[in-house]
């Protein structure tokens, strides 16, 4: 099972969207406080739609609390500062994908603890960053693709017709 770790997320809509991605992919969501919103905020629920009650979410008081409760977690940290692309890595099925707060990203002190697992999503030169929920989805689906989408539906169905 893939894990999405949000370090001090600031925007409830992004967290709601990421929660919806978690439900759709079977991923777990880990939220590291402080959060820039309350989890019962209407915008979290609006973005997460009717998926939000089914999100497998754990909240941690800080990064140290997260590490203590997940001692074996190898964190693949998404950052624009990395030289390594997210597609250059072979992820384990239970990968922990970590993304930082929307306004500043993961602190460099934390990035330096995991230099070999820092990854970036390529963008046009000079662009600052992608939307947090888009970046999370890109990363989660790369992990799932590498493992041939375990447990996920691979075939769609038409509503009124047949293929």
Chimera marker file (.cmm) of the C-alpha trace (Angstrom):
<marker_set name="trace">
<marker id="1" x="0.000" y="0.000" z="0.000" r="1" g="1" b="0" radius="0.5"/>
<marker id="2" x="1.333" y="3.400" z="-1.001" r="1" g="1" b="0" radius="0.5"/>
<marker id="3" x="1.563" y="6.112" z="1.657" r="1" g="1" b="0" radius="0.5"/>
<marker id="4" x="1.204" y="9.831" z="1.034" r="1" g="1" b="0" radius="0.5"/>
<marker id="5" x="2.796" y="11.981" z="3.722" r="1" g="1" b="0" radius="0.5"/>
<marker id="6" x="1.901" y="15.670" z="3.823" r="1" g="1" b="0" radius="0.5"/>
<marker id="7" x="4.309" y="17.713" z="5.907" r="1" g="1" b="0" radius="0.5"/>
<marker id="8" x="2.452" y="20.704" z="7.374" r="1" g="1" b="0" radius="0.5"/>
<marker id="9" x="-0.087" y="21.113" z="4.546" r="1" g="1" b="0" radius="0.5"/>
<marker id="10" x="-1.602" y="24.588" z="4.320" r="1" g="1" b="0" radius="0.5"/>
<marker id="11" x="-4.536" y="24.379" z="1.915" r="1" g="1" b="0" radius="0.5"/>
<marker id="12" x="-7.612" y="22.300" z="2.791" r="1" g="1" b="0" radius="0.5"/>
<marker id="13" x="-8.654" y="21.865" z="-0.848" r="1" g="1" b="0" radius="0.5"/>
<marker id="14" x="-5.368" y="20.164" z="-1.731" r="1" g="1" b="0" radius="0.5"/>
<marker id="15" x="-5.611" y="17.831" z="1.252" r="1" g="1" b="0" radius="0.5"/>
<marker id="16" x="-9.209" y="16.988" z="0.309" r="1" g="1" b="0" radius="0.5"/>
<marker id="17" x="-8.189" y="16.215" z="-3.267" r="1" g="1" b="0" radius="0.5"/>
<marker id="18" x="-5.276" y="14.092" z="-2.069" r="1" g="1" b="0" radius="0.5"/>
<marker id="19" x="-7.636" y="12.231" z="0.259" r="1" g="1" b="0" radius="0.5"/>
<marker id="20" x="-9.833" y="11.417" z="-2.721" r="1" g="1" b="0" radius="0.5"/>
<marker id="21" x="-6.768" y="10.134" z="-4.600" r="1" g="1" b="0" radius="0.5"/>
<marker id="22" x="-5.937" y="7.974" z="-1.581" r="1" g="1" b="0" radius="0.5"/>
<marker id="23" x="-9.370" y="6.347" z="-1.608" r="1" g="1" b="0" radius="0.5"/>
<marker id="24" x="-9.232" y="5.767" z="-5.375" r="1" g="1" b="0" radius="0.5"/>
<marker id="25" x="-5.780" y="4.159" z="-5.196" r="1" g="1" b="0" radius="0.5"/>
<marker id="26" x="-5.960" y="2.393" z="-1.817" r="1" g="1" b="0" radius="0.5"/>
<marker id="27" x="-3.234" y="4.659" z="-0.419" r="1" g="1" b="0" radius="0.5"/>
<marker id="28" x="-2.903" y="5.813" z="3.184" r="1" g="1" b="0" radius="0.5"/>
<marker id="29" x="-2.706" y="9.504" z="4.078" r="1" g="1" b="0" radius="0.5"/>
<marker id="30" x="-0.367" y="10.752" z="6.798" r="1" g="1" b="0" radius="0.5"/>
<marker id="31" x="-0.709" y="14.378" z="7.940" r="1" g="1" b="0" radius="0.5"/>
<marker id="32" x="2.072" y="16.019" z="9.936" r="1" g="1" b="0" radius="0.5"/>
<marker id="33" x="0.983" y="18.992" z="12.047" r="1" g="1" b="0" radius="0.5"/>
<marker id="34" x="0.673" y="21.862" z="12.232" r="1" g="1" b="0" radius="0.5"/>
<marker id="35" x="-2.033" y="21.889" z="9.571" r="1" g="1" b="0" radius="0.5"/>
<marker id="36" x="-3.113" y="25.164" z="7.996" r="1" g="1" b="0" radius="0.5"/>
<marker id="37" x="-6.763" y="24.196" z="8.548" r="1" g="1" b="0" radius="0.5"/>
<marker id="38" x="-9.007" y="21.942" z="10.624" r="1" g="1" b="0" radius="0.5"/>
<marker id="39" x="-9.815" y="18.509" z="9.260" r="1" g="1" b="0" radius="0.5"/>
<marker id="40" x="-13.516" y="19.178" z="9.667" r="1" g="1" b="0" radius="0.5"/>
<marker id="41" x="-13.180" y="22.300" z="7.495" r="1" g="1" b="0" radius="0.5"/>
<marker id="42" x="-15.908" y="22.415" z="4.839" r="1" g="1" b="0" radius="0.5"/>
<marker id="43" x="-13.319" y="22.934" z="2.083" r="1" g="1" b="0" radius="0.5"/>
<marker id="44" x="-11.565" y="19.637" z="2.942" r="1" g="1" b="0" radius="0.5"/>
<marker id="45" x="-14.869" y="17.807" z="2.716" r="1" g="1" b="0" radius="0.5"/>
<marker id="46" x="-15.958" y="19.680" z="-0.410" r="1" g="1" b="0" radius="0.5"/>
<marker id="47" x="-12.726" y="18.817" z="-2.245" r="1" g="1" b="0" radius="0.5"/>
<marker id="48" x="-12.807" y="15.228" z="-0.972" r="1" g="1" b="0" radius="0.5"/>
<marker id="49" x="-16.503" y="14.880" z="-1.839" r="1" g="1" b="0" radius="0.5"/>
<marker id="50" x="-18.162" y="11.767" z="-0.455" r="1" g="1" b="0" radius="0.5"/>
<marker id="51" x="-14.752" y="10.054" z="-0.436" r="1" g="1" b="0" radius="0.5"/>
<marker id="52" x="-13.507" y="11.883" z="2.673" r="1" g="1" b="0" radius="0.5"/>
<marker id="53" x="-15.168" y="9.606" z="5.265" r="1" g="1" b="0" radius="0.5"/>
<marker id="54" x="-13.346" y="6.647" z="3.653" r="1" g="1" b="0" radius="0.5"/>
<marker id="55" x="-9.855" y="8.186" z="3.734" r="1" g="1" b="0" radius="0.5"/>
<marker id="56" x="-7.395" y="6.101" z="5.758" r="1" g="1" b="0" radius="0.5"/>
<marker id="57" x="-5.766" y="9.064" z="7.531" r="1" g="1" b="0" radius="0.5"/>
<marker id="58" x="-3.406" y="9.395" z="10.494" r="1" g="1" b="0" radius="0.5"/>
<marker id="59" x="-2.402" y="12.725" z="12.018" r="1" g="1" b="0" radius="0.5"/>
<marker id="60" x="0.962" y="13.265" z="13.754" r="1" g="1" b="0" radius="0.5"/>
<marker id="61" x="1.890" y="16.073" z="16.138" r="1" g="1" b="0" radius="0.5"/>
<marker id="62" x="5.191" y="16.742" z="14.310" r="1" g="1" b="0" radius="0.5"/>
<marker id="63" x="7.827" y="15.101" z="12.111" r="1" g="1" b="0" radius="0.5"/>
<marker id="64" x="9.477" y="13.385" z="15.079" r="1" g="1" b="0" radius="0.5"/>
<marker id="65" x="6.127" y="11.809" z="16.018" r="1" g="1" b="0" radius="0.5"/>
<marker id="66" x="5.742" y="10.546" z="12.429" r="1" g="1" b="0" radius="0.5"/>
<marker id="67" x="9.248" y="9.010" z="12.430" r="1" g="1" b="0" radius="0.5"/>
<marker id="68" x="8.712" y="7.392" z="15.834" r="1" g="1" b="0" radius="0.5"/>
<marker id="69" x="5.455" y="5.761" z="14.703" r="1" g="1" b="0" radius="0.5"/>
<marker id="70" x="6.818" y="4.724" z="11.275" r="1" g="1" b="0" radius="0.5"/>
<marker id="71" x="10.418" y="3.724" z="12.060" r="1" g="1" b="0" radius="0.5"/>
<marker id="72" x="10.907" y="1.638" z="8.907" r="1" g="1" b="0" radius="0.5"/>
<marker id="73" x="9.473" y="4.216" z="6.488" r="1" g="1" b="0" radius="0.5"/>
<marker id="74" x="11.756" y="5.182" z="3.615" r="1" g="1" b="0" radius="0.5"/>
<marker id="75" x="10.597" y="8.632" z="2.570" r="1" g="1" b="0" radius="0.5"/>
<marker id="76" x="10.661" y="9.584" z="-1.098" r="1" g="1" b="0" radius="0.5"/>
<marker id="77" x="10.589" y="13.351" z="-0.815" r="1" g="1" b="0" radius="0.5"/>
<marker id="78" x="9.160" y="15.386" z="-3.670" r="1" g="1" b="0" radius="0.5"/>
<marker id="79" x="11.126" y="18.591" z="-4.079" r="1" g="1" b="0" radius="0.5"/>
<marker id="80" x="12.030" y="20.939" z="-6.896" r="1" g="1" b="0" radius="0.5"/>
<marker id="81" x="15.562" y="20.977" z="-5.444" r="1" g="1" b="0" radius="0.5"/>
<marker id="82" x="16.449" y="17.367" z="-6.327" r="1" g="1" b="0" radius="0.5"/>
<marker id="83" x="18.647" y="16.344" z="-9.250" r="1" g="1" b="0" radius="0.5"/>
<marker id="84" x="16.919" y="12.945" z="-9.458" r="1" g="1" b="0" radius="0.5"/>
<marker id="85" x="13.637" y="12.584" z="-11.383" r="1" g="1" b="0" radius="0.5"/>
<marker id="86" x="10.739" y="10.710" z="-9.794" r="1" g="1" b="0" radius="0.5"/>
<marker id="87" x="10.916" y="8.186" z="-12.649" r="1" g="1" b="0" radius="0.5"/>
<marker id="88" x="14.576" y="7.380" z="-11.872" r="1" g="1" b="0" radius="0.5"/>
<marker id="89" x="13.648" y="5.532" z="-8.687" r="1" g="1" b="0" radius="0.5"/>
<marker id="90" x="12.462" y="1.950" z="-8.135" r="1" g="1" b="0" radius="0.5"/>
<marker id="91" x="9.814" y="2.289" z="-5.420" r="1" g="1" b="0" radius="0.5"/>
<marker id="92" x="8.757" y="-0.442" z="-3.006" r="1" g="1" b="0" radius="0.5"/>
<marker id="93" x="5.011" y="-1.257" z="-2.995" r="1" g="1" b="0" radius="0.5"/>
<marker id="94" x="4.654" y="0.403" z="0.415" r="1" g="1" b="0" radius="0.5"/>
<marker id="95" x="6.510" y="3.577" z="-0.590" r="1" g="1" b="0" radius="0.5"/>
<marker id="96" x="6.115" y="6.701" z="1.528" r="1" g="1" b="0" radius="0.5"/>
<marker id="97" x="5.777" y="9.731" z="-0.755" r="1" g="1" b="0" radius="0.5"/>
<marker id="98" x="6.321" y="12.958" z="1.187" r="1" g="1" b="0" radius="0.5"/>
<marker id="99" x="5.324" y="16.426" z="0.019" r="1" g="1" b="0" radius="0.5"/>
<marker id="100" x="5.844" y="19.706" z="1.827" r="1" g="1" b="0" radius="0.5"/>
<marker id="101" x="3.683" y="22.745" z="2.508" r="1" g="1" b="0" radius="0.5"/>
<marker id="102" x="2.413" y="24.577" z="-0.547" r="1" g="1" b="0" radius="0.5"/>
<marker id="103" x="4.222" y="27.844" z="0.172" r="1" g="1" b="0" radius="0.5"/>
<marker id="104" x="7.704" y="26.556" z="0.982" r="1" g="1" b="0" radius="0.5"/>
<marker id="105" x="8.150" y="22.808" z="0.409" r="1" g="1" b="0" radius="0.5"/>
<marker id="106" x="9.960" y="20.373" z="2.668" r="1" g="1" b="0" radius="0.5"/>
<marker id="107" x="12.604" y="22.087" z="4.839" r="1" g="1" b="0" radius="0.5"/>
<marker id="108" x="16.134" y="21.615" z="3.526" r="1" g="1" b="0" radius="0.5"/>
<marker id="109" x="17.284" y="20.132" z="6.863" r="1" g="1" b="0" radius="0.5"/>
<marker id="110" x="14.824" y="17.270" z="6.345" r="1" g="1" b="0" radius="0.5"/>
<marker id="111" x="15.736" y="16.876" z="2.667" r="1" g="1" b="0" radius="0.5"/>
<marker id="112" x="19.408" y="16.463" z="3.582" r="1" g="1" b="0" radius="0.5"/>
<marker id="113" x="18.513" y="13.497" z="5.835" r="1" g="1" b="0" radius="0.5"/>
<marker id="114" x="17.312" y="11.617" z="2.726" r="1" g="1" b="0" radius="0.5"/>
<marker id="115" x="19.371" y="12.946" z="-0.194" r="1" g="1" b="0" radius="0.5"/>
<marker id="116" x="19.246" y="9.655" z="-2.101" r="1" g="1" b="0" radius="0.5"/>
<marker id="117" x="15.441" y="9.483" z="-1.987" r="1" g="1" b="0" radius="0.5"/>
<marker id="118" x="14.688" y="13.093" z="-2.909" r="1" g="1" b="0" radius="0.5"/>
<marker id="119" x="12.984" y="13.290" z="-6.295" r="1" g="1" b="0" radius="0.5"/>
<marker id="120" x="11.570" y="15.968" z="-8.558" r="1" g="1" b="0" radius="0.5"/>
<marker id="121" x="8.898" y="16.148" z="-11.207" r="1" g="1" b="0" radius="0.5"/>
<marker id="122" x="10.356" y="17.850" z="-14.303" r="1" g="1" b="0" radius="0.5"/>
<marker id="123" x="8.863" y="21.208" z="-15.277" r="1" g="1" b="0" radius="0.5"/>
<marker id="124" x="9.661" y="24.022" z="-17.666" r="1" g="1" b="0" radius="0.5"/>
<marker id="125" x="12.700" y="26.093" z="-16.639" r="1" g="1" b="0" radius="0.5"/>
<marker id="126" x="11.847" y="28.915" z="-14.257" r="1" g="1" b="0" radius="0.5"/>
<marker id="127" x="8.516" y="27.474" z="-13.085" r="1" g="1" b="0" radius="0.5"/>
<marker id="128" x="8.186" y="27.298" z="-9.309" r="1" g="1" b="0" radius="0.5"/>
<marker id="129" x="6.107" y="24.192" z="-8.627" r="1" g="1" b="0" radius="0.5"/>
<marker id="130" x="3.075" y="22.082" z="-9.441" r="1" g="1" b="0" radius="0.5"/>
<marker id="131" x="-0.132" y="22.023" z="-7.441" r="1" g="1" b="0" radius="0.5"/>
<marker id="132" x="0.360" y="19.784" z="-4.399" r="1" g="1" b="0" radius="0.5"/>
<marker id="133" x="-2.527" y="17.429" z="-5.178" r="1" g="1" b="0" radius="0.5"/>
<marker id="134" x="-1.349" y="17.042" z="-8.784" r="1" g="1" b="0" radius="0.5"/>
<marker id="135" x="2.190" y="16.249" z="-7.638" r="1" g="1" b="0" radius="0.5"/>
<marker id="136" x="0.880" y="13.665" z="-5.160" r="1" g="1" b="0" radius="0.5"/>
<marker id="137" x="-1.198" y="11.968" z="-7.863" r="1" g="1" b="0" radius="0.5"/>
<marker id="138" x="1.722" y="11.875" z="-10.310" r="1" g="1" b="0" radius="0.5"/>
<marker id="139" x="3.958" y="10.246" z="-7.707" r="1" g="1" b="0" radius="0.5"/>
<marker id="140" x="1.386" y="7.731" z="-6.440" r="1" g="1" b="0" radius="0.5"/>
<marker id="141" x="0.549" y="6.564" z="-9.926" r="1" g="1" b="0" radius="0.5"/>
<marker id="142" x="4.237" y="6.093" z="-10.746" r="1" g="1" b="0" radius="0.5"/>
<marker id="143" x="4.613" y="3.789" z="-7.737" r="1" g="1" b="0" radius="0.5"/>
<marker id="144" x="1.464" y="1.897" z="-8.748" r="1" g="1" b="0" radius="0.5"/>
<marker id="145" x="2.572" y="1.694" z="-12.407" r="1" g="1" b="0" radius="0.5"/>
<marker id="146" x="5.903" y="0.182" z="-11.390" r="1" g="1" b="0" radius="0.5"/>
<marker id="147" x="4.027" y="-2.555" z="-9.523" r="1" g="1" b="0" radius="0.5"/>
<marker id="148" x="1.435" y="-3.070" z="-12.282" r="1" g="1" b="0" radius="0.5"/>
<marker id="149" x="-1.408" y="-1.357" z="-10.376" r="1" g="1" b="0" radius="0.5"/>
<marker id="150" x="-1.895" y="-4.018" z="-7.681" r="1" g="1" b="0" radius="0.5"/>
<marker id="151" x="-5.517" y="-4.436" z="-6.638" r="1" g="1" b="0" radius="0.5"/>
<marker id="152" x="-6.792" y="-1.662" z="-8.904" r="1" g="1" b="0" radius="0.5"/>
<marker id="153" x="-9.461" y="-2.015" z="-11.548" r="1" g="1" b="0" radius="0.5"/>
<marker id="154" x="-7.778" y="-2.040" z="-14.920" r="1" g="1" b="0" radius="0.5"/>
<marker id="155" x="-10.832" y="-2.069" z="-17.100" r="1" g="1" b="0" radius="0.5"/>
<marker id="156" x="-13.584" y="0.507" z="-17.314" r="1" g="1" b="0" radius="0.5"/>
<marker id="157" x="-17.220" y="0.002" z="-18.165" r="1" g="1" b="0" radius="0.5"/>
<marker id="158" x="-19.546" y="2.084" z="-20.267" r="1" g="1" b="0" radius="0.5"/>
<marker id="159" x="-22.844" y="3.036" z="-18.653" r="1" g="1" b="0" radius="0.5"/>
<marker id="160" x="-25.241" y="2.489" z="-21.556" r="1" g="1" b="0" radius="0.5"/>
<marker id="161" x="-23.137" y="0.554" z="-24.049" r="1" g="1" b="0" radius="0.5"/>
<marker id="162" x="-20.622" y="-2.266" z="-24.150" r="1" g="1" b="0" radius="0.5"/>
<marker id="163" x="-17.087" y="-2.079" z="-25.493" r="1" g="1" b="0" radius="0.5"/>
<link id1="1" id2="2" r="1" g="1" b="0" radius="0.2"/>
<link id1="2" id2="3" r="1" g="1" b="0" radius="0.2"/>
<link id1="3" id2="4" r="1" g="1" b="0" radius="0.2"/>
<link id1="4" id2="5" r="1" g="1" b="0" radius="0.2"/>
<link id1="5" id2="6" r="1" g="1" b="0" radius="0.2"/>
<link id1="6" id2="7" r="1" g="1" b="0" radius="0.2"/>
<link id1="7" id2="8" r="1" g="1" b="0" radius="0.2"/>
<link id1="8" id2="9" r="1" g="1" b="0" radius="0.2"/>
<link id1="9" id2="10" r="1" g="1" b="0" radius="0.2"/>
<link id1="10" id2="11" r="1" g="1" b="0" radius="0.2"/>
<link id1="11" id2="12" r="1" g="1" b="0" radius="0.2"/>
<link id1="12" id2="13" r="1" g="1" b="0" radius="0.2"/>
<link id1="13" id2="14" r="1" g="1" b="0" radius="0.2"/>
<link id1="14" id2="15" r="1" g="1" b="0" radius="0.2"/>
<link id1="15" id2="16" r="1" g="1" b="0" radius="0.2"/>
<link id1="16" id2="17" r="1" g="1" b="0" radius="0.2"/>
<link id1="17" id2="18" r="1" g="1" b="0" radius="0.2"/>
<link id1="18" id2="19" r="1" g="1" b="0" radius="0.2"/>
<link id1="19" id2="20" r="1" g="1" b="0" radius="0.2"/>
<link id1="20" id2="21" r="1" g="1" b="0" radius="0.2"/>
<link id1="21" id2="22" r="1" g="1" b="0" radius="0.2"/>
<link id1="22" id2="23" r="1" g="1" b="0" radius="0.2"/>
<link id1="23" id2="24" r="1" g="1" b="0" radius="0.2"/>
<link id1="24" id2="25" r="1" g="1" b="0" radius="0.2"/>
<link id1="25" id2="26" r="1" g="1" b="0" radius="0.2"/>
<link id1="26" id2="27" r="1" g="1" b="0" radius="0.2"/>
<link id1="27" id2="28" r="1" g="1" b="0" radius="0.2"/>
<link id1="28" id2="29" r="1" g="1" b="0" radius="0.2"/>
<link id1="29" id2="30" r="1" g="1" b="0" radius="0.2"/>
<link id1="30" id2="31" r="1" g="1" b="0" radius="0.2"/>
<link id1="31" id2="32" r="1" g="1" b="0" radius="0.2"/>
<link id1="32" id2="33" r="1" g="1" b="0" radius="0.2"/>
<link id1="33" id2="34" r="1" g="1" b="0" radius="0.2"/>
<link id1="34" id2="35" r="1" g="1" b="0" radius="0.2"/>
<link id1="35" id2="36" r="1" g="1" b="0" radius="0.2"/>
<link id1="36" id2="37" r="1" g="1" b="0" radius="0.2"/>
<link id1="37" id2="38" r="1" g="1" b="0" radius="0.2"/>
<link id1="38" id2="39" r="1" g="1" b="0" radius="0.2"/>
<link id1="39" id2="40" r="1" g="1" b="0" radius="0.2"/>
<link id1="40" id2="41" r="1" g="1" b="0" radius="0.2"/>
<link id1="41" id2="42" r="1" g="1" b="0" radius="0.2"/>
<link id1="42" id2="43" r="1" g="1" b="0" radius="0.2"/>
<link id1="43" id2="44" r="1" g="1" b="0" radius="0.2"/>
<link id1="44" id2="45" r="1" g="1" b="0" radius="0.2"/>
<link id1="45" id2="46" r="1" g="1" b="0" radius="0.2"/>
<link id1="46" id2="47" r="1" g="1" b="0" radius="0.2"/>
<link id1="47" id2="48" r="1" g="1" b="0" radius="0.2"/>
<link id1="48" id2="49" r="1" g="1" b="0" radius="0.2"/>
<link id1="49" id2="50" r="1" g="1" b="0" radius="0.2"/>
<link id1="50" id2="51" r="1" g="1" b="0" radius="0.2"/>
<link id1="51" id2="52" r="1" g="1" b="0" radius="0.2"/>
<link id1="52" id2="53" r="1" g="1" b="0" radius="0.2"/>
<link id1="53" id2="54" r="1" g="1" b="0" radius="0.2"/>
<link id1="54" id2="55" r="1" g="1" b="0" radius="0.2"/>
<link id1="55" id2="56" r="1" g="1" b="0" radius="0.2"/>
<link id1="56" id2="57" r="1" g="1" b="0" radius="0.2"/>
<link id1="57" id2="58" r="1" g="1" b="0" radius="0.2"/>
<link id1="58" id2="59" r="1" g="1" b="0" radius="0.2"/>
<link id1="59" id2="60" r="1" g="1" b="0" radius="0.2"/>
<link id1="60" id2="61" r="1" g="1" b="0" radius="0.2"/>
<link id1="61" id2="62" r="1" g="1" b="0" radius="0.2"/>
<link id1="62" id2="63" r="1" g="1" b="0" radius="0.2"/>
<link id1="63" id2="64" r="1" g="1" b="0" radius="0.2"/>
<link id1="64" id2="65" r="1" g="1" b="0" radius="0.2"/>
<link id1="65" id2="66" r="1" g="1" b="0" radius="0.2"/>
<link id1="66" id2="67" r="1" g="1" b="0" radius="0.2"/>
<link id1="67" id2="68" r="1" g="1" b="0" radius="0.2"/>
<link id1="68" id2="69" r="1" g="1" b="0" radius="0.2"/>
<link id1="69" id2="70" r="1" g="1" b="0" radius="0.2"/>
<link id1="70" id2="71" r="1" g="1" b="0" radius="0.2"/>
<link id1="71" id2="72" r="1" g="1" b="0" radius="0.2"/>
<link id1="72" id2="73" r="1" g="1" b="0" radius="0.2"/>
<link id1="73" id2="74" r="1" g="1" b="0" radius="0.2"/>
<link id1="74" id2="75" r="1" g="1" b="0" radius="0.2"/>
<link id1="75" id2="76" r="1" g="1" b="0" radius="0.2"/>
<link id1="76" id2="77" r="1" g="1" b="0" radius="0.2"/>
<link id1="77" id2="78" r="1" g="1" b="0" radius="0.2"/>
<link id1="78" id2="79" r="1" g="1" b="0" radius="0.2"/>
<link id1="79" id2="80" r="1" g="1" b="0" radius="0.2"/>
<link id1="80" id2="81" r="1" g="1" b="0" radius="0.2"/>
<link id1="81" id2="82" r="1" g="1" b="0" radius="0.2"/>
<link id1="82" id2="83" r="1" g="1" b="0" radius="0.2"/>
<link id1="83" id2="84" r="1" g="1" b="0" radius="0.2"/>
<link id1="84" id2="85" r="1" g="1" b="0" radius="0.2"/>
<link id1="85" id2="86" r="1" g="1" b="0" radius="0.2"/>
<link id1="86" id2="87" r="1" g="1" b="0" radius="0.2"/>
<link id1="87" id2="88" r="1" g="1" b="0" radius="0.2"/>
<link id1="88" id2="89" r="1" g="1" b="0" radius="0.2"/>
<link id1="89" id2="90" r="1" g="1" b="0" radius="0.2"/>
<link id1="90" id2="91" r="1" g="1" b="0" radius="0.2"/>
<link id1="91" id2="92" r="1" g="1" b="0" radius="0.2"/>
<link id1="92" id2="93" r="1" g="1" b="0" radius="0.2"/>
<link id1="93" id2="94" r="1" g="1" b="0" radius="0.2"/>
<link id1="94" id2="95" r="1" g="1" b="0" radius="0.2"/>
<link id1="95" id2="96" r="1" g="1" b="0" radius="0.2"/>
<link id1="96" id2="97" r="1" g="1" b="0" radius="0.2"/>
<link id1="97" id2="98" r="1" g="1" b="0" radius="0.2"/>
<link id1="98" id2="99" r="1" g="1" b="0" radius="0.2"/>
<link id1="99" id2="100" r="1" g="1" b="0" radius="0.2"/>
<link id1="100" id2="101" r="1" g="1" b="0" radius="0.2"/>
<link id1="101" id2="102" r="1" g="1" b="0" radius="0.2"/>
<link id1="102" id2="103" r="1" g="1" b="0" radius="0.2"/>
<link id1="103" id2="104" r="1" g="1" b="0" radius="0.2"/>
<link id1="104" id2="105" r="1" g="1" b="0" radius="0.2"/>
<link id1="105" id2="106" r="1" g="1" b="0" radius="0.2"/>
<link id1="106" id2="107" r="1" g="1" b="0" radius="0.2"/>
<link id1="107" id2="108" r="1" g="1" b="0" radius="0.2"/>
<link id1="108" id2="109" r="1" g="1" b="0" radius="0.2"/>
<link id1="109" id2="110" r="1" g="1" b="0" radius="0.2"/>
<link id1="110" id2="111" r="1" g="1" b="0" radius="0.2"/>
<link id1="111" id2="112" r="1" g="1" b="0" radius="0.2"/>
<link id1="112" id2="113" r="1" g="1" b="0" radius="0.2"/>
<link id1="113" id2="114" r="1" g="1" b="0" radius="0.2"/>
<link id1="114" id2="115" r="1" g="1" b="0" radius="0.2"/>
<link id1="115" id2="116" r="1" g="1" b="0" radius="0.2"/>
<link id1="116" id2="117" r="1" g="1" b="0" radius="0.2"/>
<link id1="117" id2="118" r="1" g="1" b="0" radius="0.2"/>
<link id1="118" id2="119" r="1" g="1" b="0" radius="0.2"/>
<link id1="119" id2="120" r="1" g="1" b="0" radius="0.2"/>
<link id1="120" id2="121" r="1" g="1" b="0" radius="0.2"/>
<link id1="121" id2="122" r="1" g="1" b="0" radius="0.2"/>
<link id1="122" id2="123" r="1" g="1" b="0" radius="0.2"/>
<link id1="123" id2="124" r="1" g="1" b="0" radius="0.2"/>
<link id1="124" id2="125" r="1" g="1" b="0" radius="0.2"/>
<link id1="125" id2="126" r="1" g="1" b="0" radius="0.2"/>
<link id1="126" id2="127" r="1" g="1" b="0" radius="0.2"/>
<link id1="127" id2="128" r="1" g="1" b="0" radius="0.2"/>
<link id1="128" id2="129" r="1" g="1" b="0" radius="0.2"/>
<link id1="129" id2="130" r="1" g="1" b="0" radius="0.2"/>
<link id1="130" id2="131" r="1" g="1" b="0" radius="0.2"/>
<link id1="131" id2="132" r="1" g="1" b="0" radius="0.2"/>
<link id1="132" id2="133" r="1" g="1" b="0" radius="0.2"/>
<link id1="133" id2="134" r="1" g="1" b="0" radius="0.2"/>
<link id1="134" id2="135" r="1" g="1" b="0" radius="0.2"/>
<link id1="135" id2="136" r="1" g="1" b="0" radius="0.2"/>
<link id1="136" id2="137" r="1" g="1" b="0" radius="0.2"/>
<link id1="137" id2="138" r="1" g="1" b="0" radius="0.2"/>
<link id1="138" id2="139" r="1" g="1" b="0" radius="0.2"/>
<link id1="139" id2="140" r="1" g="1" b="0" radius="0.2"/>
<link id1="140" id2="141" r="1" g="1" b="0" radius="0.2"/>
<link id1="141" id2="142" r="1" g="1" b="0" radius="0.2"/>
<link id1="142" id2="143" r="1" g="1" b="0" radius="0.2"/>
<link id1="143" id2="144" r="1" g="1" b="0" radius="0.2"/>
<link id1="144" id2="145" r="1" g="1" b="0" radius="0.2"/>
<link id1="145" id2="146" r="1" g="1" b="0" radius="0.2"/>
<link id1="146" id2="147" r="1" g="1" b="0" radius="0.2"/>
<link id1="147" id2="148" r="1" g="1" b="0" radius="0.2"/>
<link id1="148" id2="149" r="1" g="1" b="0" radius="0.2"/>
<link id1="149" id2="150" r="1" g="1" b="0" radius="0.2"/>
<link id1="150" id2="151" r="1" g="1" b="0" radius="0.2"/>
<link id1="151" id2="152" r="1" g="1" b="0" radius="0.2"/>
<link id1="152" id2="153" r="1" g="1" b="0" radius="0.2"/>
<link id1="153" id2="154" r="1" g="1" b="0" radius="0.2"/>
<link id1="154" id2="155" r="1" g="1" b="0" radius="0.2"/>
<link id1="155" id2="156" r="1" g="1" b="0" radius="0.2"/>
<link id1="156" id2="157" r="1" g="1" b="0" radius="0.2"/>
<link id1="157" id2="158" r="1" g="1" b="0" radius="0.2"/>
<link id1="158" id2="159" r="1" g="1" b="0" radius="0.2"/>
<link id1="159" id2="160" r="1" g="1" b="0" radius="0.2"/>
<link id1="160" id2="161" r="1" g="1" b="0" radius="0.2"/>
<link id1="161" id2="162" r="1" g="1" b="0" radius="0.2"/>
<link id1="162" id2="163" r="1" g="1" b="0" radius="0.2"/>
</marker_set>
